[in-house]
């Protein structure tokens, strides 16, 4: 299904409207029994996706494109360095 959507519109394959996303998210929360959890919000999935891509080595400009950010500064908010990446950066300098 996702490949078909991308073939139909390679520029913007996922053209869901905000109210459609909210309706779907309400359904998901209800199905999971998390209707009352005010901290379980849709944006957290976006944040997790961005953080995982960055931690897996995907560059910020690619993540920016995937998330549809207008500027790289917005994407940089998701670029949390984990301690192992910091240690690796130092080890490169020491080599």
N, C-alpha and C positions, 0 to 999 in steps of 0.2 A: 504494500500500500504506500509506504513512504517513498519507494523508488518511483512509483507511478506518479505521485505528486511532484517529485522533483523533475521528472520528464515533462510534465505539463507546464511547470513554471520554474526553471532553474534559478531564476533570480530570487524569488520569494516562494519557496515550495510550501511553507507553513503559514498560510494567510488566515489564521484564526483571529476572530475579533475578541476584544477584552471581555465583553459580557459572556461570550461562549466559553472562554477559558475559566471564568469565575463560576459559571454554572457547572462545568465539568469538575472543577476543584471542590465545590460543595458536595457533589455526588461522591467523589473519592473520599473526602473526610467522613461522610456519613457511613459509607461502606466499611471504612476502617475503624469506625467507632471513635473518631477523633473530632466530632462536631464541636465540642466545647473547648478544644485546645486552641487557644488564641495565638500560640506561638508556632503552630504548624501551618505556615502560610505558603502559598504558591511560589513566592519569590525565593524561598529557601532552596527549592529544587533548582532554580536558575543559578543561584550562588554555588550550590554543590557541583553542578555541571561545569561551571566556569573554573572553579578551584581544582576539580579533578583533571580537566584538560590541561591547565597550567602545570599542575604537579606531574603530569605525565609527559611534560616537555613540549606541549603545543605552544607556539609563540603567541605573544599577546595580540599581534595584529590578526592572526587567524581566529583567535577567541573573540576578538572585537567583531569580526565579520559574522561569525556564527551567531553571536548574541544580538547583532544589529545595532551596536552602539554607534553614536554619532562621532565620538571622540575616543582616543586611546586613554585619556585620563579617567573616563568612566570604567573602562576595562581594568585599569590598574588597581582599582579598589578590590578586585578579586584576587590579585596576585599576592597571596600570603605565602611567604617562603617558609617551608618547613625546616626544622633543624638539620636534617640530613643534607638538604641542598646548600645550606650555609656552610656546613662542614666540608662538603665537596668543593665549594668555591675556594675555601681557604687551602685545601689540599692541592689544588691546581697551582696556587701561588707558591706553595712550598716546594713543588717539584722542580 
